[in-house]
Structure formats: structure tokens, C-alpha cells
Amino acid sequence: MARPLLHDIYAAQSRIAGHLQATPMLHSRTLAERCAVTTFSLKCESLQKTGSFKVRGALNAISRLDDAARARGVITVSAGNHAQGLAWAATTLGVRCTVVMPATASRSKAAASAGYGAEVVLHGTSAEAFVKATELAADKGYTLIPPFDHLDVMCGTGTVGLEVMKQVRDVDVVVVPIGGGGLLAGIASAVKQINPKVIVVGVEPEGAAAMHKSLAAGHPITLDKLDTIADGLAAPFAGELTYPIIRDIVDDVVLVTDDEIAAAMSLILTRCKLLAEAAGAAATAALLAGRVPQAIGKRVVAILSGGNVDLDRLKALI
């Protein structure tokens, strides 16, 4: 089974270091008090290039391609953040990029992807967009770089875990949002190989709980319906690669409601002065709602995975 090994995650860190920054860690006494934890730290991936962690995995994956594959170009399917990350990474490395997005994708994220240099294709539902991307890859010879179920992508996202362990050396609990599981699988792989005693918890919205339901079923499943404000976490299925990693090394996967996510977005904005998209606020939402009892009285890091949100939608949410 392909899994991110620590030396591969460090190698990914070396590849992306010349292009991307190590994101800051913000500490909040107010959030610590409200979550009943000793210390509360936000890993601010919203301040990364393109506004989310996704660019890490995208840049690492493209960097690993040979010259022939780079010449043909890359393609992906994404609701927005991976599309933007891959577009930016491809343009940075001089590679042609196509992104397929669901027809309902955020227009601002679609526009941003195009602005970073990608050809944007809007097509159908999330599941239909996956099929379209696969078809285009076969027809055009593009290399498909999926948003989460890819070893090089997971090694790239694992660099977030390396930074967490360096920035908060005495961390007890790390809480991570889940879409398809690439961020959680990467971070957990890094954290657990550095210090197996650190507790790692994943968070999904109730309306897009593919990983939670897959763990209950004992195998990866595909959801028939997605219903959440956290479009960045609305993956229609658990990854074939990410599922066994999360099953084997992540301590718990919990659920939050959309109302809890919206409340966390508001609190992060007002108390921490950071704009978090719904997906980015999910880890904090779980802690505020008491869904992570392992964190009580502990030193906690919550991953703020992204800050790309439509301003019009933001008004409705908070």
C-alpha cells in the first residue's frame, strides 16, 4: 500500500521550499478558553499561496513529472482550491493546466483558477466532473493529478505536518478537516512518524461524511448526495489511498454541522482577524462544539486549511 514515508515528505518539503512559504502559527487565548484546552494554535494555511494548503501537493506532484509529461500538460478535478493550487503550480513550472470543476463551483474560485493560468471546464455534478477529467486526460494525454488520492499530493500536504511539529514542539492534539482525506493522510503520516503519541483527529461536515461512513462500513464508499456549506470538504467519496491510511493511523474522525462551521468562521474572523472559508473553519468548529474530548486540557493545533470564500456568500454565512 502506497503511503507517505517521512523521508518522502521531507523530500517534498525541499522541492517546494523555493516557491512556497512556511505558514504562520497563530495562538489564541480566547479560543483556548472556549475549547477548554491548555493552548490553542491555528495553522494558517489560508495565508499560503493561492489561499489554501492545496498548492503544496500540486507543486510537489508536478515537480515529480518527467519532461515528456510536463510537455503534454496536467489536468485535475476540483471544487476550487486544488484547481487554483494546480493552476498556480503549473504556471510557475511552465506546464499547461486544465481544471474541471462542478457546474455549481464557486465562480470566484473558477475565476481565480483561470487567473492563475488554467483552462477551466465547468461540468455537471462533482461525480460527473471526475468522469469528465478522466476522459479528457485519456483523450489529450494529460497527466491527471487528483486533489487528494495521490502519493505525491499527500507527501506535499504532509509538509504541513512537518511545520506543525517544528512550530509547536509540545503539541498533544492536531485537528484536521477532511474532504477526500489527502490533507489528513499527509499530516497524520508526518506527525505520527515524528511522534506517535500525538493524537490526530479528522473532521467532516455531516452533509459530506464520506470518510466517516467509509470507516463505519469498513471500505471506501461513494455518497449519493452532498449537502454542506463547506464546498472544499464536499468530496463525493473517500480515497482508495487515503482511506487505509486514515483507518490505520488517525485516532478519530468526527462530524460537525453547518451551523457549527458558520459559528467558527465568525469567531475566527472576529477574535483572530483571519478569514476562514467553511472548510478551513471545520477543525475549529469541532473543538468549539466539544466533538474532540481528547483535546480537553491539552495543547492543540487546529488546521485552518483555506481562506477562499465568496464575499457575497460570506455575508450569508456570518
N, C-alpha and C positions, 0 to 999 in steps of 0.2 A: 504494500500500500504506500503510495507516494505521500510523504509528509515533510513539512519544512524542518530541516535539521538546523541546529544552531549555527553551524559554520556557513550554511547556505544563506541564512538570514543576515549574518554579518557580511557576507559577500554582497548581498543585495544592498546593504547599507553603504558599502564602499562604492557601488555603481551609481547610486542616486545622490550621493553626498555633494557632488559638484553642481547639482541642479536644484536640489530641494533643501529646505531648512529643517533643523530640529525644532519642532513646535514648542511653545512655552507651556509651562505648568502653572495654573492659577490656583491659589489656595483661598478658601472661603470659610471664615468662622461662622457666618450665618448659616450656610448650608450644612456645615458640620453639626451645628446645634439642632437644626431641623431634622437631620437624618440620624441623630443620636450616635454619631461616630466621633472618634477622637480627633482625626484630621480629615478634611475633605479637599481633594485636589481635582481640578478639571484639566484633562489633557486636551489642549485646544487645537485640534485638527481643523477646526473652522478657519484657522489662520494660516493653513498650508496653501501652497499654490493651487489655484482653481477652487479654493474654499472647502476642500474636504481631503480625507486621507487617501482617496482613490488613486490619486496621481502616483503614489508610491508604487503600488503594484503594477500599474500601467507602464511606468517608466522602466521598472526592472524587467518586465516581460519583453518589451520592445528591445531593450538593450541586449537581451539574450538571443535575438534572432540573427541568423546569418545574413550575408549581403543579398542573396537571392530573395529571401523572404521580405527583407526590407524594401527591395525594389518593387515587389508586387503590391505591397501595402497591407494594412491591417484593418480589421472590422470588429465591431462589438455590438452588443445589445445592452441598453441601459435606460433606466428612467431619468437619468440626468447626471449624477456625479461621476460615475465611471466614464460616461460619454465625454464629459468635459476633461477628465483626467487623461484619458487616452488621446483625445484630440491635442491637448497641450503637449503631452509627451511625444506624440508622433511628430508634431510640428517642430519641437525642439531638436529632434534627432533627424529631421529631414525625411520623414516617411509619410506616404499618403494614408489618410484615415477616413473610414466611413463608419458612421454610427447609426444603428437602427433603434428608434425609440417608440414606445407605445403611442398611439394616436392621442391619448389623454395626457401625455407627458407635459410637464411644466414648460410653458412657452419661453420663459426666461432661461431655463436650462437648455432648451433646444437652441435658442439664440446664442447662448454662451458657447455651446459646443461648436456651432458654426463660426463664431468669432475666433475660437482657438484654431480654426483651420480645417474642421471636419466637414465632409459631406453628410448631411443629416437626412435620414429617411424616417418619416413617421408612418407607422403601420400597425393597425389592429390593436389587440389586447397585448398584455405582457407576454403571454404564452405564444401568441401569433408572431410577435416581434422576434422572439427567439428563433422560431422556424425560418422567418424571413432572413435573418442574419446568417443562418447556416446555409441557406440556399445561395445567397449572394457570395459567401465565401467559396463555395464549390464552383459557382459559375465564373467568378472573376479571379480565382486563385489567391484571394486574400487570406492572411492568417487570422483566424478567429481568436481573439483574446477576450475570454468571458469575464464578467465582472467579479466573479468570486471562485469558481470551481476550476482553478488552475494553479499549479505548484509555484510558478514564478510570481504570480499575483499574490499568493499567500505569503511567500517569502518577503515580498515588498511590504505588505501590510504588517508583517512581523516586526519590521523596523520600528513601528510604534511601540511595541513591547520592549524592545531594547532601550528606547529612550525613557520609557516609564521606569524601568528598573535602575537606570542611571540617575534620573531626576528625583525619585522618591525611593531611596535605597532601603528604607524600613517599611515599605508598603506591605499591608496584610491582605487586602482585597482589591481586585481590579474588576470593574463592571463595564461590560462592552455591549453595544447594540448589535442586533443580528438582522441582516437581510437574508442573503444566501449563506452566510457564515464565514466568508473569507476573512473579514477583519477579526472575528473572534478566533478562528482557527489559527491565524497568523500570530496574533498577540498571545494566545494561550500557549502556542508552541514555544515562543521565545521566553515567556515568563516562567513556564514550568521547567524548561531546561536550565534556566539560570537558578531558580529557587522553587523546587516542587512544593514547598509549604505555602506559597502564596495561593489564596483562593481566587479562582476566576469564575465569574458569573456572566451569563449571556442574558440579554433582554430582548423580547419581541413584543410587538403590539398584538392585542387579542385578535384583531381582524386580519392578521397576516402571520399566523403562528406556524409556518411550515416546519421549522426545526423542532419546536416543542412537540408538535403532533408526530413528527417522524421519530423522535426519541421514544414517545409513548407506543408507537406502532412497531418499533424495532427495525425500521428500514426507512430510507428516504421516501417521502410522499410528495405528490403534487396537489396543490389546493385548487378547488373548483372556483373559489371566489376570494377576492381580496377587498377588504373594506377598512382602510385606515388613513388618517391624515399624514402618516409617515410614509410618503411615497418612496423614500430612499430605503425603506425596510420591506417594501412590498414585493419581495421575490416570490414567484409562484411555486417554487419547490426548494427543497433542501439539496445541497450539492452532493454528488456522489463521492467527492473527495473530502468536502468539509464535514459531512455528517459523521463519518467514523472518527475523525479527529476530535470533534466536539463531544461525541459519545464517550470517548476513552479518556480525555484529559480535562474537560471542563467540569467544574464542580456542580453547577446548577444552571438551568435555563428557566427564566421566569417571564411572566406576562404582565403588561400594563395596558390600561385603557387609553383611548384617545384623549379623554378629558384630563387624565393624569399627565400625559405628554404635553398638552397645551399649557397646563399649570406650570410644569417645569420650564417650558420655554419662557414663560412670563417671568418666573423667578430668576432664571439665569440672566435675562435681559436687565431686569430692574436692580438686582443685587450684585451681579458680576460684570454688568455692562458689556455682555457678549451676546451676539445674535446667534442663536442656535436654530437650525431647521428642526422639524419634528423628529426626524431620525436621530439627529445629534443630541436631542434632549432626552431620549428614551432611557439611557443609563441613569441619569439623574432622577428621572421620574420614578424609576423602580426603587431607588434609595429613599426618596421622599415618601413614597407610598408604603414603606415598610416591607417590600417584597424580598429584601435581601437580609434576612435576620443574621446571617453570618457576619455582616458588616458592623453590627451594633458594638460600639466601644472600640472599634478598630481603626487603623489608618487606611483610608480608602482613596482610590483613584477611579474617577468616572471618565470614560472616553466621550468627549464631545466631538463626534465624528465628522460634522459638517455644519456649515452656516449658510447654505444656498437655499433661500426661500423667497418666493414672490412677495413683494411688498403688499400687494392687494390682498393676498391670502393671509399674510401676517396680521393684517388688521382684523380679519375674521376670527383668527385663532386666539389672539390675546387681547 
